[in-house]
Amino acid sequence: MTEPTGTIDLLIEPRWLIPVHPAGLTLEHHAVAVHGGKIRAILPVGDARKRYAPRRTVVLPQHVLIPGLVNLHTHAAMSLLRGIADDLPLMVWLKEHIWPLEARHVSPAFVRDGTLLACAEMLRGGVTCFNDMYFFPRAAAEAALRLGMRAAVGLIVTDFATPYADDAQDYLSKGLALRDDLLGERLLSFCLAPHAPYTVSDSTFERVLTLAEQLELPVHVHVQETAAEVADSLAKHGVRPLERLHRLGLVGPNLIAAHGVHMNEFELDLMAAEGASIAHCPTSNMKLASGIAPIAAALKRGVNVGLGSDGAASNNRLDVMQEMRQAALLAKVATGDAAALDAHQALFMATLAGARALGLETRIGSVEVGKEADLCAVALGGWEIGPCFHPVSHLLYAAGREHVSHVWVGGEPRLEEGKLLHSVNAGLMDIANVWQNRLRLPPD
């Protein structure tokens, strides 16, 4: 049943439209009608022009329109630590470089400034929603709102004191107070974010589970990122990390297992049976030599797999278009099957799968009537990537974030012709320079 003729806020007319759902569909010369921040209709361009009187029309003659990308695992504020300790294994990188720097420098100002930089970078690359895990989450939420970006704010929990909180109860109290204060913000959702099995005790995980069930929140946690993590868990607890979480009742539809590099067949079966999700971070996993996650096997079992960049300190880009390509290529080389993880699957992982993991699949992640107009346009007409025969494969294997031309969040423009629209854009280099100088100073 069609909507009646009338005025709408926006009509977008791309050359191609990939809605993600239904799967495998590419539409040509179809328009997306947007009103009140939501998708009102999807219909042929000629019909749209007859039916609607848009306040604004955006014609994209050589572009593909897709849902806004979802970054399912990142530490946004760590953009300030980009490149500060490269070419090191994970635990050396953390213990000898990152954690000492964080102990000296992390503050609300650090998180606010780092997240501003991260949000600008992500919007420039077509990301409209990110799932964050870091200290001082109130500052991260403020930065996301300032740039008009959708964020799943992680209420971080560990058993160790940091500049942000003294103990697990302090982390949870501060996180829950933040959620109560910002619950009405339409661009924000929340996750409980216990850092990892090696930094969180059983009793804290039990408290997290209780809160997750009471508040219906996802649980976002690093799981089996390295082989050493698995070995340490076996030595300390007698079981692998995922089995420990399972015995504590945490493996279920609200679990987002970040990385999941070292999962065996039994664990993948468990993830599938319990409806849990994996946040696959291929570039970070490669850079830290953590390994290649068994994503093709996970997908065959029906595990929901989204894509994450991890933090810019371990990637060093917050570039979900790059993660799509890396995920597809890694799956092929890991399995010896060139058909593994095709272009449509990779785009699904970067959009609707991430939204599903966050409990947002009814609102974002695909271009469907009634959903929020979180949209991304990518220009495919440039000579440097032409000619274009199949837009979805071109999007994955030829285009990059530099080809993202337009981004809308809730129907509001955030990027036009490759340029950020927010006034904060002018001060981003100053923010980066200030923190570069501070972080270079020797400790007192």
C-alpha positions as CSV (number, residue, x, y, z in Angstrom):
1,M,0.0,0.0,0.0
2,T,1.5,3.3,-1.1
3,E,1.7,6.5,0.9
4,P,-0.5,9.4,-0.2
5,T,1.0,12.3,-2.3
6,G,2.5,15.0,-0.1
7,T,5.4,17.0,1.0
8,I,8.4,15.2,2.4
9,D,11.8,16.3,3.8
10,L,14.1,14.6,1.4
11,L,14.2,12.5,-1.8
12,I,17.4,10.7,-2.6
13,E,17.9,9.4,-6.2
14,P,20.9,7.1,-6.5
15,R,21.9,5.2,-9.6
16,W,21.9,2.0,-7.5
17,L,20.3,1.1,-4.2
18,I,21.4,-1.9,-2.1
19,P,18.9,-2.2,0.7
20,V,20.7,-5.2,2.3
21,H,17.3,-6.7,3.2
22,P,16.0,-8.6,1.2
23,A,19.4,-10.3,0.8
24,G,21.2,-10.1,-2.5
25,L,19.0,-7.3,-4.0
26,T,20.3,-4.4,-6.0
27,L,17.8,-1.9,-7.4
28,E,18.6,0.6,-10.2
29,H,17.0,4.1,-10.6
30,H,15.0,3.8,-7.4
31,A,14.5,6.7,-5.0
32,V,14.3,6.8,-1.2
33,A,11.8,9.2,0.3
34,V,12.7,10.4,3.8
35,H,10.4,12.3,6.2
36,G,10.7,12.9,9.9
37,G,14.0,11.2,10.0
38,K,12.6,7.9,8.7
39,I,12.3,6.1,5.4
40,R,8.8,6.8,4.0
41,A,9.0,4.9,0.7
42,I,11.3,3.2,-1.8
43,L,10.1,3.3,-5.3
44,P,11.1,4.0,-8.9
45,V,12.4,7.5,-9.5
46,G,9.7,8.4,-11.9
47,D,6.9,7.4,-9.5
48,A,8.6,9.2,-6.6
49,R,8.7,12.4,-8.5
50,K,5.0,12.2,-9.3
51,R,4.0,11.2,-5.8
52,Y,6.1,13.5,-3.5
53,A,7.0,17.2,-3.2
54,P,10.4,17.0,-1.5
55,R,11.8,20.0,0.3
56,R,15.2,18.8,-1.0
57,T,16.2,16.4,-3.7
58,V,19.7,14.8,-3.9
59,V,20.5,13.3,-7.2
60,L,23.4,10.8,-7.2
61,P,23.9,9.8,-10.8
62,Q,26.9,7.4,-10.4
63,H,26.5,6.4,-6.8
64,V,25.3,3.4,-4.8
65,L,23.1,4.1,-1.7
66,I,23.5,1.7,1.2
67,P,22.6,1.6,4.8
68,G,24.9,3.5,7.1
69,L,27.7,1.2,8.3
70,V,27.8,-0.1,11.8
71,N,31.2,-0.4,13.6
72,L,30.4,-3.2,16.1
73,H,33.6,-2.9,18.2
74,T,35.8,0.1,18.8
75,H,37.5,2.2,21.5
76,A,36.8,5.5,19.9
77,A,38.9,7.7,22.2
78,M,42.0,5.7,21.4
79,S,42.3,7.7,18.1
80,L,44.6,9.9,20.2
81,L,47.0,6.9,20.5
82,R,47.1,6.1,16.8
83,G,50.5,4.8,15.8
84,I,52.0,5.3,19.3
85,A,53.3,1.7,19.7
86,D,53.1,-0.3,16.4
87,D,54.4,-3.7,15.4
88,L,54.0,-5.3,18.8
89,P,52.0,-8.3,20.0
90,L,48.9,-7.6,22.0
91,M,50.0,-8.1,25.6
92,V,53.3,-6.3,25.1
93,W,51.4,-3.5,23.4
94,L,48.9,-3.3,26.2
95,K,51.1,-3.8,29.3
96,E,54.2,-1.9,28.3
97,H,52.7,1.0,26.2
98,I,49.0,1.5,26.2
99,W,48.0,0.9,29.8
100,P,50.8,3.1,31.2
101,L,49.9,5.9,28.8
102,E,46.2,5.6,29.7
103,A,47.0,5.7,33.5
104,R,48.8,9.0,33.0
105,H,46.5,10.7,30.4
106,V,43.0,9.3,30.2
107,S,40.5,11.9,31.5
108,P,37.1,13.2,30.4
109,A,38.8,15.7,28.1
110,F,41.0,12.9,26.6
111,V,37.9,10.8,25.9
112,R,35.8,13.7,24.6
113,D,38.5,14.9,22.2
114,G,39.5,11.4,21.0
115,T,35.9,10.5,20.4
116,L,35.3,13.7,18.4
117,L,38.2,12.7,16.1
118,A,37.0,9.2,15.9
119,C,33.4,10.2,15.1
120,A,34.6,12.6,12.3
121,E,36.7,9.8,10.8
122,M,33.9,7.3,11.0
123,L,31.3,9.6,9.4
124,R,33.8,10.4,6.7
125,G,33.9,6.7,6.0
126,G,30.2,6.1,5.9
127,V,29.8,4.8,9.5
128,T,26.7,6.1,11.2
129,C,26.7,3.9,14.3
130,F,29.5,2.6,16.5
131,N,29.6,0.3,19.5
132,D,32.1,1.8,22.0
133,M,34.0,0.5,25.0
134,Y,36.2,2.9,26.9
135,F,36.6,4.9,30.1
136,F,34.6,8.0,30.9
137,P,31.7,6.9,28.6
138,R,29.8,10.1,29.4
139,A,32.4,12.1,27.6
140,A,32.2,9.7,24.6
141,A,28.4,10.1,24.5
142,E,28.7,13.9,24.5
143,A,31.1,13.7,21.6
144,A,28.9,11.4,19.6
145,L,25.9,13.7,20.2
146,R,27.9,16.8,19.3
147,L,28.6,15.3,15.8
148,G,25.1,13.8,15.5
149,M,26.3,10.2,15.3
150,R,24.5,7.1,16.6
151,A,26.4,5.4,19.4
152,A,26.0,2.3,21.5
153,V,27.7,3.5,24.7
154,G,29.6,0.9,26.5
155,L,29.2,0.9,30.3
156,I,32.7,-0.4,30.9
157,V,33.5,-2.7,33.8
158,T,36.8,-4.2,35.1
159,D,38.0,-5.3,38.5
160,F,40.9,-2.9,38.4
161,A,41.2,0.7,39.5
162,T,41.7,3.3,36.7
163,P,41.4,7.1,36.6
164,Y,37.7,6.5,35.8
165,A,36.6,4.2,38.7
166,D,38.0,2.4,41.7
167,D,36.4,-1.1,41.5
168,A,33.7,-3.0,39.7
169,Q,30.9,-1.6,41.7
170,D,32.1,1.9,41.0
171,Y,32.2,1.3,37.3
172,L,28.7,-0.1,37.3
173,S,27.3,2.7,39.5
174,K,28.7,5.3,37.2
175,G,27.6,3.5,34.1
176,L,24.1,3.0,35.2
177,A,23.8,6.7,36.3
178,L,24.9,7.7,32.8
179,R,22.3,5.5,31.2
180,D,19.6,7.0,33.4
181,D,20.7,10.5,32.5
182,L,20.8,10.0,28.8
183,L,18.1,7.4,28.2
184,G,16.0,9.8,26.2
185,E,18.6,10.6,23.6
186,R,17.4,9.1,20.3
187,L,20.9,8.6,19.0
188,L,22.2,6.7,22.0
189,S,21.8,3.1,23.1
190,F,23.8,1.3,25.8
191,C,25.7,-1.9,26.3
192,L,27.2,-3.4,29.4
193,A,30.9,-3.7,28.6
194,P,32.9,-5.9,30.9
195,H,36.4,-5.6,29.4
196,A,37.5,-9.2,29.1
197,P,37.5,-12.5,31.0
198,Y,41.1,-11.8,32.1
199,T,40.2,-8.5,33.7
200,V,36.8,-9.4,35.2
201,S,36.0,-11.8,38.0
202,D,33.1,-14.3,38.1
203,S,31.3,-12.3,40.7
204,T,31.4,-9.2,38.5
205,F,30.2,-11.2,35.5
206,E,27.3,-12.4,37.6
207,R,26.3,-8.9,38.5
208,V,26.6,-7.9,34.8
209,L,24.4,-10.8,33.8
210,T,21.7,-9.7,36.3
211,L,21.8,-6.1,35.0
212,A,21.7,-7.3,31.4
213,E,18.6,-9.3,32.0
214,Q,16.9,-6.6,34.0
215,L,17.6,-3.8,31.6
216,E,17.6,-5.9,28.4
217,L,21.1,-4.7,27.4
218,P,23.7,-6.3,25.2
219,V,26.9,-7.5,26.8
220,H,30.0,-6.4,24.9
221,V,33.2,-8.2,25.9
222,H,36.5,-9.2,24.4
223,V,36.6,-13.0,24.0
224,Q,39.4,-15.3,22.9
225,E,41.4,-12.7,21.0
226,T,44.7,-14.5,21.4
227,A,45.9,-18.0,21.9
228,A,47.7,-16.9,25.1
229,E,44.4,-15.7,26.5
230,V,42.9,-19.2,26.0
231,A,46.0,-20.8,27.6
232,D,45.9,-18.5,30.6
233,S,42.2,-19.2,31.2
234,L,42.8,-22.9,31.1
235,A,45.6,-22.6,33.6
236,K,43.6,-20.3,36.0
237,H,40.0,-21.5,35.6
238,G,40.3,-24.9,34.1
239,V,38.2,-23.9,31.1
240,R,38.5,-21.8,28.0
241,P,37.1,-18.2,28.3
242,L,33.9,-18.8,26.3
243,E,33.1,-21.9,28.3
244,R,33.6,-19.9,31.5
245,L,31.2,-17.2,30.2
246,H,28.7,-20.0,29.3
247,R,28.8,-21.5,32.7
248,L,28.1,-18.1,34.2
249,G,25.1,-17.8,31.9
250,L,26.4,-15.0,29.7
251,V,26.4,-16.8,26.3
252,G,23.1,-15.8,24.8
253,P,21.4,-13.5,22.2
254,N,22.7,-10.4,24.0
255,L,26.3,-11.4,23.9
256,I,28.7,-9.6,21.6
257,A,32.0,-11.5,21.6
258,A,34.6,-9.1,20.3
259,H,37.3,-10.8,18.1
260,G,36.5,-14.5,18.7
261,V,39.7,-15.4,16.9
262,H,40.5,-18.6,18.7
263,M,37.1,-20.4,18.6
264,N,36.9,-24.1,17.9
265,E,34.0,-26.0,16.4
266,F,32.3,-26.7,19.7
267,E,32.4,-23.0,20.6
268,L,31.0,-22.0,17.2
269,D,28.2,-24.5,17.6
270,L,27.5,-23.0,21.1
271,M,27.5,-19.4,19.7
272,A,25.0,-20.5,17.0
273,A,22.8,-22.5,19.4
274,E,22.6,-19.6,21.9
275,G,22.1,-16.9,19.3
276,A,25.2,-14.9,20.3
277,S,27.1,-12.5,18.0
278,I,30.8,-12.1,17.0
279,A,32.3,-8.7,16.4
280,H,35.0,-9.6,13.7
281,C,38.0,-7.2,13.6
282,P,40.1,-8.6,10.8
283,T,42.6,-5.7,10.4
284,S,43.4,-5.4,14.1
285,N,43.7,-9.2,14.4
286,M,46.2,-9.2,11.6
287,K,48.2,-6.2,12.9
288,L,48.5,-7.6,16.4
289,A,49.2,-11.1,14.9
290,S,46.3,-12.5,16.9
291,G,45.2,-14.8,14.2
292,I,42.5,-15.3,11.6
293,A,39.0,-15.8,13.1
294,P,37.0,-18.7,11.7
295,I,34.3,-16.5,10.2
296,A,33.4,-18.6,7.3
297,A,32.7,-21.5,9.6
298,A,30.7,-19.3,12.0
299,L,28.6,-18.0,9.1
300,K,27.9,-21.5,7.9
301,R,26.5,-22.3,11.3
302,G,24.3,-19.2,11.3
303,V,26.3,-17.2,13.9
304,N,25.5,-13.5,13.6
305,V,28.8,-11.8,12.7
306,G,29.3,-8.0,12.5
307,L,32.4,-6.0,11.7
308,G,34.5,-3.8,14.0
309,S,37.6,-1.7,13.5
310,D,38.9,-2.1,17.1
311,G,40.6,1.1,18.3
312,A,42.7,3.3,16.1
313,A,45.7,2.4,18.2
314,S,45.6,-1.1,17.0
315,N,44.3,-0.8,13.4
316,N,45.2,2.2,12.7
317,R,42.0,3.3,10.9
318,L,38.3,3.4,11.9
319,D,37.4,2.2,8.4
320,V,34.6,-0.3,8.1
321,M,34.8,-0.3,4.3
322,Q,38.3,-1.6,4.7
323,E,37.1,-4.2,7.3
324,M,34.5,-5.5,4.8
325,R,37.2,-6.1,2.2
326,Q,39.7,-7.6,4.7
327,A,37.0,-9.9,6.1
328,A,36.1,-11.2,2.6
329,L,39.7,-11.7,1.5
330,L,40.8,-13.4,4.8
331,A,37.8,-15.8,4.6
332,K,38.9,-16.8,1.1
333,V,42.5,-17.3,1.9
334,A,41.8,-19.1,5.2
335,T,39.4,-21.6,3.6
336,G,40.9,-21.9,0.2
337,D,37.5,-21.1,-1.2
338,A,37.2,-18.0,-3.5
339,A,33.4,-18.1,-3.0
340,A,33.6,-17.8,0.8
341,L,32.1,-14.6,2.2
342,D,30.9,-12.9,-0.9
343,A,30.2,-9.2,-1.3
344,H,26.6,-9.2,-0.2
345,Q,27.5,-11.2,2.9
346,A,30.3,-8.7,3.8
347,L,27.9,-5.7,3.4
348,F,25.4,-7.5,5.5
349,M,28.0,-8.0,8.2
350,A,28.9,-4.2,8.1
351,T,25.2,-3.2,8.4
352,L,22.3,-5.3,9.5
353,A,24.4,-7.9,11.4
354,G,25.9,-5.2,13.5
355,A,22.5,-3.6,14.1
356,R,21.1,-7.0,15.1
357,A,23.9,-7.6,17.6
358,L,23.1,-4.2,19.3
359,G,19.3,-4.9,19.3
360,L,18.8,-2.1,16.8
361,E,17.8,-4.2,13.8
362,T,14.2,-2.8,13.7
363,R,15.6,0.7,13.5
364,I,18.8,0.7,11.4
365,G,21.0,-1.6,9.3
366,S,18.9,-1.8,6.1
367,V,17.1,0.5,3.8
368,E,13.5,-0.4,4.6
369,V,10.3,1.6,5.0
370,G,9.8,2.7,8.6
371,K,13.4,2.5,9.6
372,E,15.6,5.4,10.6
373,A,17.2,7.1,7.5
374,D,20.8,6.2,8.4
375,L,22.2,6.2,4.9
376,C,25.5,6.3,3.0
377,A,26.2,7.1,-0.6
378,V,29.4,5.9,-2.4
379,A,30.5,7.4,-5.7
380,L,31.4,4.6,-8.1
381,G,31.8,6.7,-11.3
382,G,35.4,7.8,-10.9
383,W,37.9,6.8,-13.6
384,E,40.3,5.4,-10.9
385,I,37.8,2.6,-10.1
386,G,35.9,2.3,-13.3
387,P,34.2,0.7,-15.1
388,C,31.5,-0.6,-12.7
389,F,29.8,-3.8,-13.7
390,H,28.4,-5.0,-10.4
391,P,27.9,-2.3,-7.8
392,V,28.0,-4.5,-4.7
393,S,31.3,-6.2,-5.6
394,H,32.6,-2.8,-6.8
395,L,31.7,-1.4,-3.4
396,L,33.7,-4.1,-1.7
397,Y,36.7,-4.7,-3.9
398,A,37.3,-1.4,-5.7
399,A,35.9,1.5,-3.7
400,G,37.2,2.9,-0.4
401,R,36.1,5.3,2.2
402,E,37.5,8.2,0.1
403,H,34.6,7.5,-2.3
404,V,32.0,8.0,0.4
405,S,30.2,11.2,-0.7
406,H,27.1,11.6,1.5
407,V,26.0,10.4,4.9
408,W,22.7,10.9,6.7
409,V,21.9,10.0,10.3
410,G,18.2,9.9,11.1
411,G,17.6,11.8,7.9
412,E,20.0,14.6,8.8
413,P,23.0,15.3,6.5
414,R,26.3,14.7,8.2
415,L,28.5,14.5,5.1
416,E,28.0,16.1,1.7
417,E,30.3,15.8,-1.4
418,G,32.9,14.2,1.0
419,K,32.9,17.1,3.4
420,L,31.8,17.0,7.1
421,L,29.1,19.5,7.8
422,H,29.6,20.1,11.5
423,S,31.5,23.2,12.6
424,V,33.8,21.1,14.8
425,N,35.5,20.0,11.6
426,A,37.6,23.1,11.5
427,G,39.2,22.3,14.9
428,L,40.0,18.7,14.5
429,M,43.6,19.2,13.5
430,D,44.1,21.4,16.5
431,I,42.8,18.7,18.8
432,A,45.1,16.1,17.3
433,N,48.1,18.4,17.6
434,V,47.4,19.3,21.3
435,W,47.3,15.7,22.3
436,Q,50.3,14.7,20.2
437,N,52.3,17.2,22.2
438,R,50.9,16.1,25.6
439,L,51.5,12.5,24.9
440,R,55.1,13.1,23.8
441,L,56.0,14.7,27.1
442,P,58.0,12.3,29.4
443,P,56.2,11.2,32.6
444,D,56.8,13.3,35.7
